Amino acid sequence: RRAGALGRLDETAVRVWLFALVLDAAAVALFVGPLQHLPRFVGHGEINWLLLAGFFLVGELLAVHLEVRGSAHTYTLSEIPTVMALFFASPPEVVACRVLGSLAALILIRRNSPVKLAFNLGLFAFETAIAVRFFHTIVQGSPPVSPVGWSAAVFAMLASSAVAVVVINLVIALHQGRETFLQLGEALTLGITVTAVNSCLALLFVTVIWNQPDSTWLMVVPVAALYFAYRSAQSERRKRKSITHLFNLGRELQGSVQTETVIRTLTNHAVDMFNADWVEVLVAPDSSGGAWRRAAQAGADQTETVDLLTPERSDEDWFRQLMASSDGAPDRYESRDTHYLASRNQRQVLVTNLRGETNSLGLLLIGRRKVGYRWFDSEEKRLLETLASQSSAAIETARLAEQLRAAEQVSSRLGRIIDQSSSDVYLVESGSLQLLQANRSATERLGYSPAEMLRLSLADLLFEGDRDRLEEQLAPLREAGQTEVLLEANQRRRDGTSYPVEARIQVTQSTEPECVLVISQDVTARKGDHKARRESREK
């Protein structure tokens, strides 16, 4: 088992380094002290140390990777060669071969960082030394292949497994700066279960080999079957986790009407679903050169950030190129492919197009270190496509809601402007010419209440109820296809008096039912001026 994510050298890494060195020192103390005085069981063959180290190497490579509450744990078949070594090798050889075999796997295959290598090797040596010490303490003078020896081996392996789980959770707490009590119980359950199964299978091999050494090759098939059973369980666990995440994501996105909320939620789930070290969501602006909406998060233990990004021209060209060329299937890109990834210190990133119904909305970028010397597998890529599709629909819905809110704000602002206008403004149903709406200036000038205004027709206001006369004036609109008409009339107040107005009438577009917009202007003063000038000329 190995801690899942030990970071680069920083303040946290210093604490992890110190912890790893203390663990290494404890393992060395056990190795050079008590283990040197423990006996080897003789008379029933022994395993060559080079072959034993090879067994540990194979056991380390046959690994499954499980996530426990946001932290990655690796479970291997190393208990099988450990149990066999308890019976067929000397105590110092058991520890030395475990370290040598694991060292080859961690350096050549898994490419551990120095701090992670120091911790893992110290842990392997320490837990193996504990298992050897417990085993020999319990067995003492009893036959090793007997109920006492079998019980001693199982107990020793369970004790070392429990110690390893606790140590791993301590280093996770040091690295992430948070308590890990909640995940400790689940990690112990998984670790002890795997250890018990592996140890019991190893004891079957020990019993057979102890009595019939030539039957060693028979262990290959059961070991392979157990490994594939673990892989199957790993796949099923991941599927259940993925389904749960997609369900929770859909529930959280349901009804989301803000793009910022959607991309924040998407970022959080993507980090957790794919055990990602870095996730970034980019939503394109409506026009080139505008600011991109961005949500980013660097690992599960970090807080996401949501802001506006104004990328460099080359970076935006790269974004647009991906959005135009990708069909939604995730593609891998490296830092040497683009300046943007290099500026984010990301060596390899999986990029997924967030496609809407008619066009691309943006990009989802996920970076992580290889897990079990592999990148994203095909199942994870299919899951990522589903995640992107679900999120794209939510982003599109949120953007539409934002556009509607913006339109409503404009409409509300325009309504306030019209309501405060000094002119009389009416909205009239085209067929019946019944008033549908009137601004405040009209109701106050005419003396009607808003409810009374809605009981009037345009003919009542302008032509004392003469509908035929009004229709004659509207004929250019209805028959000749003009967009508006300008007419003069006398607008009647509630008290029966009237005043001259100039009314501009036009048919509104794209309304159901069809409406007529009327803007009437009081021309009493203008009429008075004309009359005064005419009387002056007559004199």
Secondary structure as GFF3:
##gff-version 3
##sequence-region A 1 539
A	DSSP	alpha_helix	11	32	.	.	.	ID=ss1
A	DSSP	three_ten_helix	34	37	.	.	.	ID=ss2
A	DSSP	alpha_helix	49	61	.	.	.	ID=ss3
A	DSSP	beta_strand	63	68	.	.	.	ID=ss4
A	DSSP	beta_strand	71	76	.	.	.	ID=ss5
A	DSSP	alpha_helix	79	88	.	.	.	ID=ss6
A	DSSP	alpha_helix	91	104	.	.	.	ID=ss7
A	DSSP	pi_helix	105	109	.	.	.	ID=ss8
A	DSSP	alpha_helix	114	139	.	.	.	ID=ss9
A	DSSP	alpha_helix	147	176	.	.	.	ID=ss10
A	DSSP	alpha_helix	181	211	.	.	.	ID=ss11
A	DSSP	three_ten_helix	213	219	.	.	.	ID=ss12
A	DSSP	alpha_helix	220	253	.	.	.	ID=ss13
A	DSSP	alpha_helix	259	273	.	.	.	ID=ss14
A	DSSP	beta_strand	278	283	.	.	.	ID=ss15
A	DSSP	beta_strand	292	297	.	.	.	ID=ss16
A	DSSP	beta_strand	305	309	.	.	.	ID=ss17
A	DSSP	alpha_helix	313	325	.	.	.	ID=ss18
A	DSSP	beta_strand	331	334	.	.	.	ID=ss19
A	DSSP	three_ten_helix	335	337	.	.	.	ID=ss20
A	DSSP	alpha_helix	339	343	.	.	.	ID=ss21
A	DSSP	beta_strand	348	355	.	.	.	ID=ss22
A	DSSP	beta_strand	360	367	.	.	.	ID=ss23
A	DSSP	alpha_helix	378	419	.	.	.	ID=ss24
A	DSSP	beta_strand	424	429	.	.	.	ID=ss25
A	DSSP	beta_strand	435	438	.	.	.	ID=ss26
A	DSSP	alpha_helix	440	446	.	.	.	ID=ss27
A	DSSP	alpha_helix	450	453	.	.	.	ID=ss28
A	DSSP	alpha_helix	458	462	.	.	.	ID=ss29
A	DSSP	alpha_helix	467	478	.	.	.	ID=ss30
A	DSSP	beta_strand	484	492	.	.	.	ID=ss31
A	DSSP	beta_strand	498	507	.	.	.	ID=ss32
A	DSSP	beta_strand	515	522	.	.	.	ID=ss33
A	DSSP	alpha_helix	524	538	.	.	.	ID=ss34
###
